[in-house]
Amino acid sequence: MPVNLKHARCPLCKAPTVREFRPFCSQGCRDRDLIGWINEDYAIPARSTDADELQKSSDYGVDSEGR
C-alpha cells in the first residue's frame, strides 16, 4: 500500500518530510544517510554460501587446462 506523502516521516529522525529532500526532512538528514552508506554503516542482507558454491563460481569460465 502506498504511503500518504503528506504524512511521510524522515527515516532518520522521524520528522515530517519536505518535498525538496524526500524521503528525508532536511539536507542534514539526507547527508547523514549518504555518509552512512559511504562509511559502510549499512549493509544489504545476503545469504551466505557454502564452500562448494564458492568453488563452482570461482571455476566459471576456466577449462580443465586452467585457461
PDB file of N, CA, C and O in Angstrom:
ATOM      1  N   MET A   1       0.849  -1.174   0.000  1.00  0.00           N
ATOM      2  CA  MET A   1       0.000   0.000   0.000  1.00  0.00           C
ATOM      3  C   MET A   1       0.897   1.240   0.000  1.00  0.00           C
ATOM      4  O   MET A   1       1.816   1.321   0.815  1.00  0.00           O
ATOM      5  N   PRO A   2       0.659   2.197  -0.880  1.00  0.00           N
ATOM      6  CA  PRO A   2       1.482   3.398  -0.935  1.00  0.00           C
ATOM      7  C   PRO A   2       1.337   4.241   0.334  1.00  0.00           C
ATOM      8  O   PRO A   2       0.276   4.293   0.956  1.00  0.00           O
ATOM      9  N   VAL A   3       2.434   4.893   0.692  1.00  0.00           N
ATOM     10  CA  VAL A   3       2.431   5.772   1.857  1.00  0.00           C
ATOM     11  C   VAL A   3       1.869   7.121   1.444  1.00  0.00           C
ATOM     12  O   VAL A   3       2.212   7.639   0.381  1.00  0.00           O
ATOM     13  N   ASN A   4       1.014   7.691   2.270  1.00  0.00           N
ATOM     14  CA  ASN A   4       0.487   9.021   2.016  1.00  0.00           C
ATOM     15  C   ASN A   4       1.630  10.009   2.234  1.00  0.00           C
ATOM     16  O   ASN A   4       2.091  10.167   3.364  1.00  0.00           O
ATOM     17  N   LEU A   5       2.096  10.674   1.183  1.00  0.00           N
ATOM     18  CA  LEU A   5       3.261  11.543   1.280  1.00  0.00           C
ATOM     19  C   LEU A   5       3.035  12.733   2.200  1.00  0.00           C
ATOM     20  O   LEU A   5       4.000  13.311   2.701  1.00  0.00           O
ATOM     21  N   LYS A   6       1.791  13.110   2.432  1.00  0.00           N
ATOM     22  CA  LYS A   6       1.516  14.207   3.360  1.00  0.00           C
ATOM     23  C   LYS A   6       1.885  13.821   4.785  1.00  0.00           C
ATOM     24  O   LYS A   6       2.162  14.687   5.614  1.00  0.00           O
ATOM     25  N   HIS A   7       1.889  12.518   5.070  1.00  0.00           N
ATOM     26  CA  HIS A   7       2.171  12.049   6.423  1.00  0.00           C
ATOM     27  C   HIS A   7       3.474  11.261   6.499  1.00  0.00           C
ATOM     28  O   HIS A   7       3.749  10.622   7.515  1.00  0.00           O
ATOM     29  N   ALA A   8       4.276  11.298   5.439  1.00  0.00           N
ATOM     30  CA  ALA A   8       5.538  10.556   5.424  1.00  0.00           C
ATOM     31  C   ALA A   8       6.507  11.158   6.434  1.00  0.00           C
ATOM     32  O   ALA A   8       6.521  12.368   6.661  1.00  0.00           O
ATOM     33  N   ARG A   9       7.313  10.291   7.033  1.00  0.00           N
ATOM     34  CA  ARG A   9       8.278  10.710   8.053  1.00  0.00           C
ATOM     35  C   ARG A   9       9.697  10.399   7.594  1.00  0.00           C
ATOM     36  O   ARG A   9       9.932   9.437   6.862  1.00  0.00           O
ATOM     37  N   CYS A  10      10.623  11.214   8.030  1.00  0.00           N
ATOM     38  CA  CYS A  10      12.043  11.023   7.738  1.00  0.00           C
ATOM     39  C   CYS A  10      12.496   9.704   8.358  1.00  0.00           C
ATOM     40  O   CYS A  10      12.207   9.455   9.528  1.00  0.00           O
ATOM     41  N   PRO A  11      13.195   8.857   7.612  1.00  0.00           N
ATOM     42  CA  PRO A  11      13.634   7.573   8.167  1.00  0.00           C
ATOM     43  C   PRO A  11      14.698   7.717   9.259  1.00  0.00           C
ATOM     44  O   PRO A  11      14.920   6.777  10.023  1.00  0.00           O
ATOM     45  N   LEU A  12      15.351   8.863   9.345  1.00  0.00           N
ATOM     46  CA  LEU A  12      16.393   9.046  10.357  1.00  0.00           C
ATOM     47  C   LEU A  12      15.865   9.667  11.642  1.00  0.00           C
ATOM     48  O   LEU A  12      16.112   9.142  12.728  1.00  0.00           O
ATOM     49  N   CYS A  13      15.142  10.776  11.536  1.00  0.00           N
ATOM     50  CA  CYS A  13      14.721  11.488  12.747  1.00  0.00           C
ATOM     51  C   CYS A  13      13.214  11.478  12.978  1.00  0.00           C
ATOM     52  O   CYS A  13      12.739  11.961  14.006  1.00  0.00           O
ATOM     53  N   LYS A  14      12.469  10.936  12.033  1.00  0.00           N
ATOM     54  CA  LYS A  14      11.006  10.799  12.108  1.00  0.00           C
ATOM     55  C   LYS A  14      10.248  12.122  12.005  1.00  0.00           C
ATOM     56  O   LYS A  14       9.046  12.157  12.269  1.00  0.00           O
ATOM     57  N   ALA A  15      10.917  13.198  11.631  1.00  0.00           N
ATOM     58  CA  ALA A  15      10.236  14.476  11.401  1.00  0.00           C
ATOM     59  C   ALA A  15       9.470  14.389  10.082  1.00  0.00           C
ATOM     60  O   ALA A  15       9.789  13.540   9.249  1.00  0.00           O
ATOM     61  N   PRO A  16       8.472  15.242   9.873  1.00  0.00           N
ATOM     62  CA  PRO A  16       7.759  15.240   8.587  1.00  0.00           C
ATOM     63  C   PRO A  16       8.727  15.531   7.436  1.00  0.00           C
ATOM     64  O   PRO A  16       9.647  16.338   7.574  1.00  0.00           O
ATOM     65  N   THR A  17       8.508  14.873   6.319  1.00  0.00           N
ATOM     66  CA  THR A  17       9.396  15.073   5.171  1.00  0.00           C
ATOM     67  C   THR A  17       9.109  16.395   4.480  1.00  0.00           C
ATOM     68  O   THR A  17       8.023  16.962   4.598  1.00  0.00           O
ATOM     69  N   VAL A  18      10.112  16.867   3.756  1.00  0.00           N
ATOM     70  CA  VAL A  18       9.998  18.078   2.953  1.00  0.00           C
ATOM     71  C   VAL A  18      10.186  17.649   1.507  1.00  0.00           C
ATOM     72  O   VAL A  18      11.108  16.895   1.195  1.00  0.00           O
ATOM     73  N   ARG A  19       9.329  18.117   0.636  1.00  0.00           N
ATOM     74  CA  ARG A  19       9.339  17.685  -0.765  1.00  0.00           C
ATOM     75  C   ARG A  19      10.737  17.750  -1.385  1.00  0.00           C
ATOM     76  O   ARG A  19      11.148  16.821  -2.080  1.00  0.00           O
ATOM     77  N   GLU A  20      11.453  18.813  -1.145  1.00  0.00           N
ATOM     78  CA  GLU A  20      12.771  19.014  -1.745  1.00  0.00           C
ATOM     79  C   GLU A  20      13.774  17.927  -1.343  1.00  0.00           C
ATOM     80  O   GLU A  20      14.667  17.600  -2.125  1.00  0.00           O
ATOM     81  N   PHE A  21      13.641  17.366  -0.143  1.00  0.00           N
ATOM     82  CA  PHE A  21      14.612  16.403   0.370  1.00  0.00           C
ATOM     83  C   PHE A  21      14.041  15.002   0.540  1.00  0.00           C
ATOM     84  O   PHE A  21      14.711  14.128   1.089  1.00  0.00           O
ATOM     85  N   ARG A  22      12.824  14.777   0.083  1.00  0.00           N
ATOM     86  CA  ARG A  22      12.146  13.499   0.278  1.00  0.00           C
ATOM     87  C   ARG A  22      13.012  12.336  -0.157  1.00  0.00           C
ATOM     88  O   ARG A  22      13.594  12.401  -1.240  1.00  0.00           O
ATOM     89  N   PRO A  23      13.127  11.298   0.609  1.00  0.00           N
ATOM     90  CA  PRO A  23      12.299  10.904   1.750  1.00  0.00           C
ATOM     91  C   PRO A  23      12.777  11.465   3.086  1.00  0.00           C
ATOM     92  O   PRO A  23      12.311  11.028   4.139  1.00  0.00           O
ATOM     93  N   PHE A  24      13.694  12.421   3.058  1.00  0.00           N
ATOM     94  CA  PHE A  24      14.212  12.989   4.295  1.00  0.00           C
ATOM     95  C   PHE A  24      13.529  14.316   4.597  1.00  0.00           C
ATOM     96  O   PHE A  24      12.769  14.843   3.785  1.00  0.00           O
ATOM     97  N   CYS A  25      13.819  14.848   5.790  1.00  0.00           N
ATOM     98  CA  CYS A  25      13.198  16.104   6.208  1.00  0.00           C
ATOM     99  C   CYS A  25      14.076  17.307   5.903  1.00  0.00           C
ATOM    100  O   CYS A  25      13.587  18.436   5.865  1.00  0.00           O
ATOM    101  N   SER A  26      15.372  17.078   5.685  1.00  0.00           N
ATOM    102  CA  SER A  26      16.300  18.191   5.507  1.00  0.00           C
ATOM    103  C   SER A  26      17.559  17.728   4.778  1.00  0.00           C
ATOM    104  O   SER A  26      17.796  16.535   4.588  1.00  0.00           O
ATOM    105  N   GLN A  27      18.351  18.712   4.382  1.00  0.00           N
ATOM    106  CA  GLN A  27      19.654  18.432   3.773  1.00  0.00           C
ATOM    107  C   GLN A  27      20.537  17.684   4.765  1.00  0.00           C
ATOM    108  O   GLN A  27      21.291  16.791   4.376  1.00  0.00           O
ATOM    109  N   GLY A  28      20.449  18.040   6.034  1.00  0.00           N
ATOM    110  CA  GLY A  28      21.264  17.390   7.060  1.00  0.00           C
ATOM    111  C   GLY A  28      20.991  15.897   7.163  1.00  0.00           C
ATOM    112  O   GLY A  28      21.928  15.099   7.193  1.00  0.00           O
ATOM    113  N   CYS A  29      19.720  15.511   7.216  1.00  0.00           N
ATOM    114  CA  CYS A  29      19.383  14.082   7.291  1.00  0.00           C
ATOM    115  C   CYS A  29      19.764  13.368   6.001  1.00  0.00           C
ATOM    116  O   CYS A  29      20.216  12.224   6.037  1.00  0.00           O
ATOM    117  N   ARG A  30      19.587  14.024   4.877  1.00  0.00           N
ATOM    118  CA  ARG A  30      19.970  13.419   3.602  1.00  0.00           C
ATOM    119  C   ARG A  30      21.480  13.167   3.575  1.00  0.00           C
ATOM    120  O   ARG A  30      21.931  12.107   3.141  1.00  0.00           O
ATOM    121  N   ASP A  31      22.254  14.147   4.041  1.00  0.00           N
ATOM    122  CA  ASP A  31      23.711  13.993   4.076  1.00  0.00           C
ATOM    123  C   ASP A  31      24.142  12.930   5.083  1.00  0.00           C
ATOM    124  O   ASP A  31      25.065  12.164   4.805  1.00  0.00           O
ATOM    125  N   ARG A  32      23.494  12.867   6.245  1.00  0.00           N
ATOM    126  CA  ARG A  32      23.821  11.836   7.240  1.00  0.00           C
ATOM    127  C   ARG A  32      23.616  10.449   6.656  1.00  0.00           C
ATOM    128  O   ARG A  32      24.426   9.550   6.883  1.00  0.00           O
ATOM    129  N   ASP A  33      22.535  10.272   5.906  1.00  0.00           N
ATOM    130  CA  ASP A  33      22.265   8.978   5.283  1.00  0.00           C
ATOM    131  C   ASP A  33      23.340   8.641   4.249  1.00  0.00           C
ATOM    132  O   ASP A  33      23.831   7.512   4.214  1.00  0.00           O
ATOM    133  N   LEU A  34      23.705   9.598   3.416  1.00  0.00           N
ATOM    134  CA  LEU A  34      24.745   9.379   2.409  1.00  0.00           C
ATOM    135  C   LEU A  34      26.072   9.019   3.077  1.00  0.00           C
ATOM    136  O   LEU A  34      26.762   8.102   2.633  1.00  0.00           O
ATOM    137  N   ILE A  35      26.425   9.729   4.129  1.00  0.00           N
ATOM    138  CA  ILE A  35      27.668   9.442   4.853  1.00  0.00           C
ATOM    139  C   ILE A  35      27.625   8.036   5.435  1.00  0.00           C
ATOM    140  O   ILE A  35      28.639   7.338   5.448  1.00  0.00           O
ATOM    141  N   GLY A  36      26.459   7.615   5.917  1.00  0.00           N
ATOM    142  CA  GLY A  36      26.317   6.252   6.431  1.00  0.00           C
ATOM    143  C   GLY A  36      26.621   5.214   5.368  1.00  0.00           C
ATOM    144  O   GLY A  36      27.288   4.219   5.651  1.00  0.00           O
ATOM    145  N   TRP A  37      26.140   5.429   4.141  1.00  0.00           N
ATOM    146  CA  TRP A  37      26.436   4.493   3.050  1.00  0.00           C
ATOM    147  C   TRP A  37      27.917   4.535   2.688  1.00  0.00           C
ATOM    148  O   TRP A  37      28.530   3.493   2.461  1.00  0.00           O
ATOM    149  N   ILE A  38      28.493   5.736   2.633  1.00  0.00           N
ATOM    150  CA  ILE A  38      29.913   5.866   2.288  1.00  0.00           C
ATOM    151  C   ILE A  38      30.792   5.168   3.322  1.00  0.00           C
ATOM    152  O   ILE A  38      31.782   4.528   2.969  1.00  0.00           O
ATOM    153  N   ASN A  39      30.429   5.292   4.603  1.00  0.00           N
ATOM    154  CA  ASN A  39      31.202   4.664   5.685  1.00  0.00           C
ATOM    155  C   ASN A  39      30.877   3.183   5.868  1.00  0.00           C
ATOM    156  O   ASN A  39      31.405   2.535   6.772  1.00  0.00           O
ATOM    157  N   GLU A  40      30.009   2.650   5.010  1.00  0.00           N
ATOM    158  CA  GLU A  40      29.582   1.251   5.073  1.00  0.00           C
ATOM    159  C   GLU A  40      28.911   0.902   6.401  1.00  0.00           C
ATOM    160  O   GLU A  40      29.062  -0.207   6.913  1.00  0.00           O
ATOM    161  N   ASP A  41      28.157   1.881   6.958  1.00  0.00           N
ATOM    162  CA  ASP A  41      27.376   1.626   8.169  1.00  0.00           C
ATOM    163  C   ASP A  41      26.154   0.773   7.859  1.00  0.00           C
ATOM    164  O   ASP A  41      25.606   0.126   8.751  1.00  0.00           O
ATOM    165  N   TYR A  42      25.728   0.768   6.606  1.00  0.00           N
ATOM    166  CA  TYR A  42      24.570  -0.011   6.182  1.00  0.00           C
ATOM    167  C   TYR A  42      25.054  -1.217   5.391  1.00  0.00           C
ATOM    168  O   TYR A  42      26.122  -1.189   4.779  1.00  0.00           O
ATOM    169  N   ALA A  43      24.265  -2.260   5.413  1.00  0.00           N
ATOM    170  CA  ALA A  43      24.587  -3.449   4.627  1.00  0.00           C
ATOM    171  C   ALA A  43      23.296  -4.050   4.103  1.00  0.00           C
ATOM    172  O   ALA A  43      22.275  -4.042   4.789  1.00  0.00           O
ATOM    173  N   ILE A  44      23.344  -4.558   2.911  1.00  0.00           N
ATOM    174  CA  ILE A  44      22.197  -5.244   2.330  1.00  0.00           C
ATOM    175  C   ILE A  44      22.333  -6.712   2.707  1.00  0.00           C
ATOM    176  O   ILE A  44      23.341  -7.338   2.377  1.00  0.00           O
ATOM    177  N   PRO A  45      21.338  -7.276   3.392  1.00  0.00           N
ATOM    178  CA  PRO A  45      21.459  -8.664   3.842  1.00  0.00           C
ATOM    179  C   PRO A  45      21.555  -9.637   2.670  1.00  0.00           C
ATOM    180  O   PRO A  45      20.908  -9.467   1.637  1.00  0.00           O
ATOM    181  N   ALA A  46      22.371 -10.647   2.861  1.00  0.00           N
ATOM    182  CA  ALA A  46      22.536 -11.684   1.845  1.00  0.00           C
ATOM    183  C   ALA A  46      22.749 -13.015   2.539  1.00  0.00           C
ATOM    184  O   ALA A  46      23.275 -13.076   3.651  1.00  0.00           O
ATOM    185  N   ARG A  47      22.338 -14.072   1.874  1.00  0.00           N
ATOM    186  CA  ARG A  47      22.566 -15.411   2.428  1.00  0.00           C
ATOM    187  C   ARG A  47      24.005 -15.807   2.165  1.00  0.00           C
ATOM    188  O   ARG A  47      24.541 -15.545   1.088  1.00  0.00           O
ATOM    189  N   SER A  48      24.628 -16.436   3.142  1.00  0.00           N
ATOM    190  CA  SER A  48      25.987 -16.922   2.925  1.00  0.00           C
ATOM    191  C   SER A  48      25.925 -18.206   2.104  1.00  0.00           C
ATOM    192  O   SER A  48      24.944 -18.948   2.154  1.00  0.00           O
ATOM    193  N   THR A  49      26.983 -18.449   1.355  1.00  0.00           N
ATOM    194  CA  THR A  49      27.042 -19.647   0.522  1.00  0.00           C
ATOM    195  C   THR A  49      28.050 -20.616   1.107  1.00  0.00           C
ATOM    196  O   THR A  49      28.965 -20.218   1.828  1.00  0.00           O
ATOM    197  N   ASP A  50      27.878 -21.878   0.796  1.00  0.00           N
ATOM    198  CA  ASP A  50      28.832 -22.862   1.311  1.00  0.00           C
ATOM    199  C   ASP A  50      30.048 -22.950   0.384  1.00  0.00           C
ATOM    200  O   ASP A  50      30.058 -22.358  -0.695  1.00  0.00           O
ATOM    201  N   ALA A  51      31.056 -23.681   0.808  1.00  0.00           N
ATOM    202  CA  ALA A  51      32.323 -23.761   0.070  1.00  0.00           C
ATOM    203  C   ALA A  51      32.142 -24.322  -1.339  1.00  0.00           C
ATOM    204  O   ALA A  51      32.824 -23.884  -2.265  1.00  0.00           O
ATOM    205  N   ASP A  52      31.226 -25.293  -1.517  1.00  0.00           N
ATOM    206  CA  ASP A  52      31.016 -25.865  -2.850  1.00  0.00           C
ATOM    207  C   ASP A  52      30.518 -24.813  -3.830  1.00  0.00           C
ATOM    208  O   ASP A  52      30.979 -24.758  -4.970  1.00  0.00           O
ATOM    209  N   GLU A  53      29.591 -23.989  -3.399  1.00  0.00           N
ATOM    210  CA  GLU A  53      29.075 -22.953  -4.280  1.00  0.00           C
ATOM    211  C   GLU A  53      30.162 -21.945  -4.621  1.00  0.00           C
ATOM    212  O   GLU A  53      30.238 -21.478  -5.757  1.00  0.00           O
ATOM    213  N   LEU A  54      30.998 -21.607  -3.659  1.00  0.00           N
ATOM    214  CA  LEU A  54      32.092 -20.676  -3.926  1.00  0.00           C
ATOM    215  C   LEU A  54      33.076 -21.270  -4.921  1.00  0.00           C
ATOM    216  O   LEU A  54      33.570 -20.566  -5.802  1.00  0.00           O
ATOM    217  N   GLN A  55      33.365 -22.564  -4.789  1.00  0.00           N
ATOM    218  CA  GLN A  55      34.288 -23.221  -5.717  1.00  0.00           C
ATOM    219  C   GLN A  55      33.711 -23.221  -7.128  1.00  0.00           C
ATOM    220  O   GLN A  55      34.431 -22.960  -8.092  1.00  0.00           O
ATOM    221  N   LYS A  56      32.415 -23.512  -7.257  1.00  0.00           N
ATOM    222  CA  LYS A  56      31.782 -23.524  -8.575  1.00  0.00           C
ATOM    223  C   LYS A  56      31.869 -22.145  -9.222  1.00  0.00           C
ATOM    224  O   LYS A  56      32.184 -22.034 -10.407  1.00  0.00           O
ATOM    225  N   SER A  57      31.595 -21.108  -8.459  1.00  0.00           N
ATOM    226  CA  SER A  57      31.600 -19.774  -9.040  1.00  0.00           C
ATOM    227  C   SER A  57      33.009 -19.321  -9.391  1.00  0.00           C
ATOM    228  O   SER A  57      33.189 -18.560 -10.341  1.00  0.00           O
ATOM    229  N   SER A  58      34.019 -19.775  -8.639  1.00  0.00           N
ATOM    230  CA  SER A  58      35.388 -19.374  -8.961  1.00  0.00           C
ATOM    231  C   SER A  58      35.914 -20.119 -10.183  1.00  0.00           C
ATOM    232  O   SER A  58      36.838 -19.639 -10.839  1.00  0.00           O
ATOM    233  N   ASP A  59      35.346 -21.283 -10.505  1.00  0.00           N
ATOM    234  CA  ASP A  59      35.765 -22.055 -11.670  1.00  0.00           C
ATOM    235  C   ASP A  59      35.053 -21.615 -12.948  1.00  0.00           C
ATOM    236  O   ASP A  59      35.397 -22.091 -14.030  1.00  0.00           O
ATOM    237  N   TYR A  60      34.092 -20.741 -12.854  1.00  0.00           N
ATOM    238  CA  TYR A  60      33.309 -20.333 -14.010  1.00  0.00           C
ATOM    239  C   TYR A  60      34.224 -19.762 -15.090  1.00  0.00           C
ATOM    240  O   TYR A  60      34.994 -18.835 -14.839  1.00  0.00           O
ATOM    241  N   GLY A  61      34.133 -20.310 -16.264  1.00  0.00           N
ATOM    242  CA  GLY A  61      34.890 -19.819 -17.403  1.00  0.00           C
ATOM    243  C   GLY A  61      36.297 -20.367 -17.509  1.00  0.00           C
ATOM    244  O   GLY A  61      37.055 -19.947 -18.383  1.00  0.00           O
ATOM    245  N   VAL A  62      36.664 -21.294 -16.641  1.00  0.00           N
ATOM    246  CA  VAL A  62      38.006 -21.878 -16.673  1.00  0.00           C
ATOM    247  C   VAL A  62      37.884 -23.307 -17.169  1.00  0.00           C
ATOM    248  O   VAL A  62      37.102 -24.089 -16.629  1.00  0.00           O
ATOM    249  N   ASP A  63      38.660 -23.657 -18.205  1.00  0.00           N
ATOM    250  CA  ASP A  63      38.602 -25.031 -18.704  1.00  0.00           C
ATOM    251  C   ASP A  63      39.535 -25.932 -17.889  1.00  0.00           C
ATOM    252  O   ASP A  63      40.175 -25.471 -16.944  1.00  0.00           O
ATOM    253  N   SER A  64      39.612 -27.204 -18.252  1.00  0.00           N
ATOM    254  CA  SER A  64      40.395 -28.173 -17.484  1.00  0.00           C
ATOM    255  C   SER A  64      41.891 -27.874 -17.497  1.00  0.00           C
ATOM    256  O   SER A  64      42.625 -28.367 -16.641  1.00  0.00           O
ATOM    257  N   GLU A  65      42.350 -27.078 -18.451  1.00  0.00           N
ATOM    258  CA  GLU A  65      43.768 -26.725 -18.514  1.00  0.00           C
ATOM    259  C   GLU A  65      44.053 -25.392 -17.825  1.00  0.00           C
ATOM    260  O   GLU A  65      45.173 -24.885 -17.893  1.00  0.00           O
ATOM    261  N   GLY A  66      43.059 -24.832 -17.172  1.00  0.00           N
ATOM    262  CA  GLY A  66      43.258 -23.590 -16.437  1.00  0.00           C
ATOM    263  C   GLY A  66      43.222 -22.326 -17.278  1.00  0.00           C
ATOM    264  O   GLY A  66      43.707 -21.277 -16.854  1.00  0.00           O
ATOM    265  N   ARG A  67      42.639 -22.428 -18.485  1.00  0.00           N
ATOM    266  CA  ARG A  67      42.552 -21.250 -19.347  1.00  0.00           C
ATOM    267  C   ARG A  67      41.185 -20.645 -19.276  1.00  0.00           C
ATOM    268  O   ARG A  67      40.919 -19.641 -19.936  1.00  0.00           O
TER     269      ARG A  67
END
